[in-house]
Amino acid sequence: MGRWFTETVVDNGRLPLFFLLVSFVLAFLFIRFSVRMIRAEVSWWPGNVTPGGMHIHHVMFGLVMVLISGFALVAIANYETPVANCLLASVFGIGSALMLDEFALILHLRDVYWAEEGRSSIDAVFVAVAITGLYLLGIHPIGFAGDFDAYQQDRSLGTLALVLGGLALQLLLAAVTLLKGKLWTGLIGLFFVPLLIIGASRLGRPRSPWARWRYADKPAKQARAFTREKRFREPAVRAKIVVQEALSGRFGVPIPVPVVTDVDEPAFAPSHAKLPNRLLSAIRWNRTRRRLRHAPVWRLPAFLVTCSIVFAFVLVEVEGALEASDGVTVEADIDVSATATLLAVIAGGMITLTGLVFTAITLAMQFGASQISVRVVPMLQQEAIMRWSIGMFLSTFVFAVIIASDLALAGENTSPVLATWIAVLLAFISAFLFIALVARVGMVLNSSRLLRWIAAQGRTSIVRLYPGFDPDAEVEELLPTPVPATQKLLAPDPLGSAMTVRLTQLSPDGRILLAVDAARIQRLATKWGVTVEVMPTIGEFVAQHAVLFQVDGPQLRVRAHQLIAALVFGDTHSPAVSPVAAIQAIVDIALKALSPAINDPGRAVQAIDHVEDLLMTIAPRVRLETADSGSSARSAGSASSTLTRLRGTRRTWTDYVTIATDEIRHFSTGSTQVQRRLRSLFLTLIDACPPDQHPPLTARLGALDAQVAREWTSELDIGLASVADPQGLGSERGSSGRVVPLVLGKPE
């Protein structure tokens, strides 16, 4: 131990750093012991320092010690004073411990020493000890670990650019890691760069800035982040709290905050709604267009095959040049015939896998169209794993054929080592892609997993459609009177007239409206001084010469092509576009299951489960949007309100209920299981939704009662079909029959 201390600490000039660390730890332990004795009101321990009745916090003593020792260390920096350096470093460590022990007080500017906020002081102390310990061991952070040694040896501009680029990349990884809420990973990663790579590539914490920016419209990632937080981080936090309170005492004492009263607040006039930010709106719109762009099935495989051909010929030329150069030989562990056999096996296996992929995709599409829903076919075609599998298998086949052909035609005595290993690597990658492809096809053939996948896409589209929804926000019970779709929110200019913008040039991608850039249309309408009404709705087929926009107001500045550029058309309405598409796909699966050819009410019940989940997610968002639109309608007379420049048809809560349940209700003839599940859906929504959303639900409950009375004659069947059951037919009396609770433990 003494030898290690001499070689690691003393010989490297780190003795003052050792004194700083030791004095820091001892001072922190002492001051925490002192405050715990004072808190326990021990009679034999001196109390707080209160000259003249004023409590002086120990952060003041630490501040003075840090200032004095820091100034002295700077003053004698040019002198060889090892003893003085060690003493001043000890004083600096003691002062730093006293300051960081009340870090929370400085941060919050109030006495939160024993409150929950006081834990940040202990975290700051742990960070300081960790960083000082790493420095003592000779481990330095980014920029201090010899990063510029290469530039000092070779002072060229290229070397400097490489060094600065490497530092910038590492700092970028550290910033991303910290933005993802991983404080310890980011700080320790400054000393161990692989931790930064792991932290930056992994999922961010749920409430981190990265999650707020990047996961706002991705509920699947939000769910994964919360699951990972609960599974991994919460146990670590509990362990950290145990260590903190063992050293520092128990936190959690509420600190009263003085309430300032009788203060006149300045009155501000309500400001008008601002136009959306042009840059942010353009970025979001470009992301939407890329997400909705139809990707041809042949494009990616053709690109990969072309790249493999070019890469194979380049590699053949490179290896030939290496063999022809003086003093450079390429030796292989296997002979030419074995290499040719290996390449032939790889090529044969890849063409076989390509045939299997084509067969699997065809089978999945046929099964999806005949047994599930025709909407599954375009969804499956747009799956990236399908295109990547075909492209990788074909490109590996072409690469192996070219290398084997060159080997056979050239008659060389040495094997192409690099090309052979690349072919083997591509074969392994293709094998993993084949596994992923089988899993994806299995998902399509498994109706339960397919429904879950469609529902997940539907929830994502709900979040995108209603981006500003706060689940904790309260909506007024008395909603304003909704404005009819035909009512003008802004009176047109009497000097102007109404004009229509029609679809004259057909989109090559299709004629189903997939997205509307509302922010851009709103800016254009404000710029032109007109009111723009979008006539078709999302997911609607737009015929040629159909009306796209109705423009009220002066027409001199209106540019029709700019309005049309704010629309995206496609050939299919997928669940990733809007929640209506997800609901329609799930309903189609339920209808196909209820058809006489299949007659599978169990699958229909599974579909209704996901329909209920989507309706529960949509209900509060639609209600909040209705309240906001009604509030805007009340102030529609003001021409300065930018919110009234854009109108359009938005689906109501009744529309969603109609799309989600009416077709299933019509097809549920003769199935008590489906009728019981539908009844449970309506009752669940009635319990969860406010009274203003009850009318469409109660109306359908009445229609369901009439259907039961019309279809069933025996009292037993009427009683079975009239019961709400979330499992369809999980028990005789359904949810109302749960009269015997499950009691765990010994009752008192």
N, C-alpha and C positions, 0 to 999 in steps of 0.2 A: 504493500500500500504506500509506504514511504517512497519507494523507488518510483512508482507511478506518479505520485504527487510531485516529486522533484522533476521528472522528465516532462510531464504534461503541463504543470502549472508554473513551477518556478523557472525552469529553463526557457519557457516561451514567454516570459514576462507577464503572466496572468495572475501574479500574486495579489495585486490590488483588486482585481476582479473577484478573487476568492474572498478577500476580506469584505468586499461590498456585499456579496451574496450571503455570507455568514451573518454579518451584522444586520442585513435586511430581514432574514428569517428570524433571528433572535429578537429583534425589535418588534416585529409583527406578533410573535408569540407572546412577548411580554405585554404589549399594549392590549392584546385581546384578553389576556389573563386579568389585566388591571380593570378593564371595563366590565368584565364579567363579575369581578369582585364588587365593583361599585354597584352594578345592577342587583346583585344579591344582597346589598346593604350590609356587608360584613363590617363589623365594628372596628376590627384591628387594621383594616386597610385604609390608607388615605383616600379621600374622596376626590371630586373634581377640583380643578383649579378655578376658583371663583373669586378673584380679587375685586373687592367692592361690589360683590353680588353678581358680577357678569361672568358667565361661563365661557372660558377660553377653550376651544376645541384643540385637540392635539395636532390637528392639521397645521395650525399656526406655528407650533414648534418645529414641525417637519419642514415647513416652508422656509423658515429661517436657516435651519441646518443645511438644506439643499442649496440655498443661495450662497452661504458662506463657503461651504466645501467646494461647490462648483466654481466659484470665483477663484479660490485658492488653487485648485487643480489647473485652471487655465493660466494663472499667473506663473506657476512653477513648471509649466509644460516643457520648457527648454532646458531644464536642469535635471541632473541625475539625482533624484531624491527618493529612493525606494521606500524608506521608512515613512517619510512625509506622505508619499502617495498612498501607502497602505492605511495610514491614520485618516487621511482625508476621504479615502474611499469608504472607510467604515462609517465616518460621519455622514457621508452622502447616502449610504445604504440605510442608516437609521432614519434619516430625514425622509427618504423615499417611502419607507415602510409606514411612517406616521401619516404621510400624505395620502398614500393609496388606501390606507385603512379607512379613510373618510372620503374616498373617491365618490361614493354615492351622494354625500352631502354637497360636494362641489358640483356634481352633475345636475342634481335636482334643485339646488339652491334652497334647501330646507333640511331640517334635521330628520333624516329617514334612516338613522343608524340601525335601529332594530326593526324597521318595517321591511316588507318584502323587497322594496327597492334597494335596501341595504346589501342584498346579495351581490350586487354589481361590484361592491368594494372587494369582496373575497375573490370574485372572478378576476378583477384587475391585479390583485396580489398574485394569484396563480399564474397569470400570463407573464408578469414580471419575473417570477421565479423561474418559469420555464425558459424564457428567452435568455436570462442571465446564465442559467445552467448550461444551455447549448453553447453560448459564447465561451464559457469556462472550459468546455470540452473541445474547443477549437472548431466548432461547427458554425459557420457564418451564413448569413442570409444572402439572398440574391443581390448581386452587385458588390459583395464584399468577400466572395469565396473564390477569388482568383479568376474572375470572368474576363478581366482585361489582360491576363498574362499573355495570351496569344497575340494581342495587338502590340504589347510591349516588345515582343520578339520580332514580329513582322509588322512594321508600321505602314501598312498599305491600306488604301481606301476600301478594298474589298473585305479585308479582315475586320476593319472597323465596322463596316456595314453588317457583316455576319454577327459580330458580337452584340451590336446594338439591337439587331433584329431578334437575337435570342433572348436578350433581356426584356425587350418589349413583349415578346410572346409569353414569357414567364410572368411578367407583371399583369398581362391581360388575363392569364389563367387565374392569378391570385384575385384579381378584381371580380371575375365571374364567380369564383368560389365564395367570396365574401358576400356578393349580391345574392347568392343562393342561400344565405343565412348560415353558412358553415364557418363560424368564426374560428374555432380551434383548428379545423382543417386548413383554413387559409393562412393562419399565423404560423403554424408548424410547417405548412407547405412552403413558406418562404425559405425554410432551411432544407427541406426535402422536397424537391420539385415533383417527384412522382405522386405525392399527395395532392398537389395542385391539379394534376391531370385527372386523378380519380374524382376530386371534388368538383371540378368544372364539368366533367362528363356525366356525373350522376344527377339524379333528380333533385331539384331544389326543395327547401323546406316549405311547408304550406303557406306561412305568413311572411315569407321573405320578399324583398322587392322584386326579385326575379320571378317568383310565382305570381305576384300581382300583375306584372307586365306580360308574362308569356303564357300563363296558365289560365287567364281569365275566361277564355272561350274554349278551354279544353278540360271538361269535367273528369275525363278518364285520368288525366295526369294529376288533377287535384285529388282524386280519390286515392291514387297510388301514393301521392305525397303524404296524405293524412295517415294512410295505413303504415307507411314506413316510419313516420314520426311516432306513431303509437307503439309500433313493434320494436323499434331499435332505440330511438332517442329517449323516450320517456323512462325506460329502465336506467339508462345512463344518467339522466337528470336526477332521478331519485337517489341513485348512488352518490352523485355529486353533492346533493343536499345533505345526505347523511354525513359526508366528510366535512362539509362546511359547518354544520351545526355542532359536530364534535369538536371542531377547533374554535368556533366563534360564538357558540350559543345559539339559541333558537330565535329565528326571525318571525315576522308576521304581526308585530304590534301595530295596530292602526294609528296613524298620525293624523290628528285633526287639522284640517286645512281651514284657515280663517275665511269666512265668507264676507265679501265686500258688499255692503248694502248702501242704499240711498245714493247711488251714483248715477248721475244723469248720463244716459247713453245717447250718442248722437244719432239722429234719425237719418237714414239713408233712403233715397228713393229707389224703388225696385228697378234694377237694371234689366234691359231687354236681353233676350237670349242672344248669345254670340254665335257667329257662324263657326262651323267646325274648322279646325286647323287644316290648312290646305295640304301641308306636307304629310301629317299623320293620316289624313283621309286618303291621300294618294297611295301611301304605303299599304294601308289596309285593303284598299281596292285592288292593288296589284297582287297582293297575297290571295285575295278572293278569286281573282281571275285565274291565277295559276292553279288554285285548288280545284276550280270547276272546269278547267280546260280538258277537253276530251283527248286522251292519249291513244293514238292508234296502236293496235296490238302488234303490228309489224315493225314499228319504228325502232324500239329499243333492241329487239333481236338483230335487226339489220345493222344497227350501229355497232353492237358488240361483235358480230361476225366480221364486219369491215375492220375493226380495230385488231382483231385476232389475226387476220390475214396480213395486215401491215406489220404488226409486231413480229409475226413469225418470219417474214422475209428479212426484216431488219436484224433479227437475232441470228439468222443463218449467215448473213453477211458479216456480222460482228465476230462470230465464232470463227468464220473462215479467215478473217483478217488477223485474229489472234494466233491461229495456227501457222499462218504464213509469216508472221513477224519473227525476227531473230531472237532466239533465246526464250521464247514463250511457247510452251506446250500445254495442251489440255489433256490430261490423263483421266481415264474413267476406270471405275472399279468393275464394270461389267463390259462385255465385249459388244461389238456392233450388232450381232444377231440378237442378243438378248435385249438390247435397246430397241431394235426394230419390233421385236415381239411385244415389248411393253407398250410402245406407242400404238401398235395395232390393237392391243387389248383396250387401251384407253379410248381409241376412236370407236371401236365397236360398242363399248359400253355406253358412250355418250349418245350414239345414234339410237341405241336401244332405249335409253332414258328419255330421249326426245319423243319417241313413239309412245312411251308410257305416259308422258306428260300430255300429249295430244289426246290419248284415250281417256285419261282422268278428267281433263277439262271437258271433253265432249260428254262423258258420263255425268259429270256434275251439272252441266247445263241442261241436259235432257231430263235428269231427275228434278232439277229445280223448276224447270218449266212445266213438267207434267204433274209433279207431286206437291210442289210448294207454291211457287208463284212465278209468273213470267217476269216480274220485276227483279228477280234474282239474277237473271242472265246478264243484263248490262252491268249490274253491280260486280259480278264475277269477272267480267271482261276487263273492268277497270282495276282489278287487283294487281298491284305491282309484282307480287310474287309469281304470278303467271308469266308475265313478260320477262322477268329476270331469269326464271327457270329455263324457258325456251331459249333465250339469248345465250345464257351461260353454257347450256348443253351443246348447242350448235357451234358456238365459238370454240369450245374445247375440242370438239370433233374436228373442226377445220384446222385448228392449230396443230393437233396431233398428226393429221393427214399430211400437212405441209412439211413438218419436220421429218416424218417417216419417208415421204417421197424424196426429199433432198438427200436423206441418208442413203436411200436405195440407188438413186441416179448418180450421185457423186462417187460412190464406191470408195469411201474413205475408210481408213483403218482405225480411226478413233471415233468415239461416240460423242454426240453433242450433249455434254453434261448439263450445262445451264438450261438449254431448251427442254431436256428430258425432265429435269426437276420442276420446271415451270409447268409442264404438262401434268405432272403428278399433283402439283399444288392445285391446279385448276380442277383436276378430277376430284380432289377432296372437297373443294368448295362446292362443286356440283352435287356431291353426295349430301352435304348439309342443306343445300337448296332443295334437293328432292325430298328430304325429311320435312322441311317447312311446307313444301307444296302438298305433301300427303296430309299434313295437319290442316291446311286450309281447305282442301277438298273434303276432308272428314268433317270440318265445321259446316260446310254446306249440306252434307248428307245428314248431319245431326240437327234436327229442327230446333232443339233446345238451345244449342250454341248459336245457331243462325239467328234466332229471335233475340238472344242476348246481344249479339253483334249489331243487329239493326237498331235495337233500342239504345245501345251506347252511342251510335251515330246520331240517333234522334235527339238524345240529351245534349250532345255537342251542338247540333244545329239550333236547339232551343236557346242555349247560352249565347250563341252568335246572333240570333234574332232579337233577343232582349238583353243587350250587353250591360245595361245600367241597372239591372235588378239587384236589390239588396234584400236577402232573405230575412233580415232583422228589421227592415223598415215596416212601418205601420201605414196602412191605407185607410183613409177616412171611410167610415161606415156609410155616410150619405154621399154617394157619388153624384157628380153633376150629370145633368141630362145629356146623354150622348147625342152627338150631332149626326143627322142622317147623312148617308153617303152622297146624296145629291145636293145637300145644302152648301152654298158657297161660304167658305171661311173668310174669304177676303173679296169684297165687292170689286168687280172689274172696273177698270178705268172707263168712264163714259166716253172718252175720246177714242178709245181703242175698241177692239172687237175680239171675239173668240176665234181661235184657229186650231186646227187639228194636225198632228204629226202622225203619219201613217207608215207602216212597214212596207217600203217599196223595194228595197234590196234585201234579198233573203240571206240569212247567215249561213255560211257553209257548215257550221257545227250543229245546226238544228233550229227549231222554231219554238222550243219550250223555254219560257222565261225562267232563268235560274237565279239571277241576282240583279239588284238595282242599286246604283251608287247614289243613295239619297243625299249624302253630303255634297256631292258635286252638283246635283240638280238644284239643291237649295241655294248654293252659291250663285249658280247661273240665274236662277229666278230672282234673287235679290239684285244681282247686277243689272238685269234687264228690266226690273220693276214690274214683273208679271207674276201670275199665279200659275203653277204647273200642276196638273193632275195626272197621275200615272193610271192609265185605264186597266191594263191587265194585271193580274196578281201573280205572285211567284208560283211556278208550277203549271201555269196555264199555257196551252198551245195557242200561238198567235198566227192567224192565217194571213196570207198575203193581202196587202192593202187594208189590214185591220188598223184601227186607231190605237196608237201607242200613248200619245199625250194629248191633253186638252189644255191649251194655253189661253188664259184670260188676261187681257191688258194690252199695252202697246206692242205692236208686232215688228216695229222697225229694227230692233236690235236682236230679235230672236233668231237663233241659228239651230235649225232642226238637227243637223248632223252632230252637234255637240250633245244634244239630248239623247240621241240614239246611241252615241258612244258610251253613255252611262248605263247601258243594259248589257247583260250577258245572256246569250242563248245557247241551248244545248239540245241534244236529242233524247235526253232522259231526265226524269225528275228523281234524283237519288236521295236517300236519307241524309246524306251529308249536306244537302242544300237547304232543306227546310224540315221542320217537324211534321208537316203534313205528309211529306213523302215517306217518312218513317212510319207514321201511323197507317198510311195507305198500304205500305208493304206488309206490315204486321196483320192488318185486316185481311189482305188478300190471302195470306197464309192460313188464317182462321177460316175464311170462306172455302178455300181449297180443301181443308180438313173436314169441313161440314158437307162437302159435296157427296152425292150418293155413291160415286165411284170409289171414294176413299173412306168416308164415314169414320173419322177419327176425332171424336169430341174432346179427347184428352189433349190433343195438340191445340185445339181451339181454346181450351181453358188456359194453356200456357201462353197463347197469344194475348188473351185478355189480361193476364197478369202484367205483361209489359205495356199494354195499352193503358191500364190503370196507372202504372208508374209514370208514363209520359204525361197523362192528363193531370196528375198531381203536381208534376213539375211545371206545367204550362199555366195552371189555374191562377196562382198568385201573380204571375208575370202579366197575363192578359188583363187582370183586374187593375194592376198598377198602371199599365199603359192606357187603359180606359179612363182612369182618373186623370192622368196627365193630359190626354187628348181633350177631355172635357174642360180642364182648366184652361187649355189653350183656346178652346172654342169660346169661352166666356170673354176673352180679350181679343177676339178676332176682328173687332172693329178698328183696331189700331194698325195702320199700314206699316208702322215701323217694326212690328214683330216679325222676325225672320221665320218663326215657326209656321206662320200662316202662308208662306210662299209655296209650300209643297203639300199636295194632297194625294191620297191614294186609298185604295181599298185594302183594309187589313181584316183578317179573319177575326171573328168574335169568338167568345167562349161557347156560344151555341153552335157555331160552325165546327169547332173542334169536337164537341160532344157528338154532333151529327156524323162527322166523318169517322169517328172512332167506334161508334156503337150501333148505329141504325142498321147497317148492312148485316152485321153479325146477328142482331136481334131478328131481322127478317129471315135469316138462314137457320135460326135456332129452332125451327119447327120440329117438334118431336124429341127434343133433347133437354131433359130436365137438368142435366149437368151444366150445360151452357147457360140456360136461363137462370139457374141459381147463382152462377158466377157473375152474370151480368147484373143481377139484383144486388149482389155484394159490392160490385163496382160502384153502382149508383149511390148506395147507402154510405160507402166509404167517402165518396166525393162530397156528399151532403154534410157529413160530419166535419170534413176538413175545410170546406169552402164557406164563405160568408153568405148571408141570406140572399144578396142580390145575384148570386150565381146559382141559386137553387131551381128557378123555374124550368130550365131545360132538363134538369135531372128528374124533378118530380113528374114532369110530363111524360118522360120515358118510363118511369116507374109505373105510371098509370097505364101506358100502352102495354107494358109487360104484364100487368095484372089482367088486362083484357085479353091478351094473347093466351095466358094460362087458362083463363076461364073458357076460352073458345076451343082450345086444343084438347084439354083433358076433361074426362067425364067422371072418373072415380075419385072419391074423396082422398084416397091415399096418394094418387098422382098429383092432384091439385095441391095437397099439403106439401108434397116433396118439391114441386116446382115453385111454390110460393115462398120458400125459405131462402134466405141469403146465405151463401156458403162460399168463402174465399177459396176453397179447394174444389169447387164444383160439386162433387159428391163425396165429401170427406166424412160426413156423418149424416144421420137421419134429419136432425133438427138444425144442422148448419151452425153458424156462429151464435144463434140464439140458444142453442142447446148446451152451451158451456156453463152449466150450473154447478159443476163440481170442480172447484179450483185445484190446481196442483200446489200443494203445501209442502215446502221443504223445511226440515228442521223440526224441533219439538215445539208444538204450540203451547202458548202460555195459558 
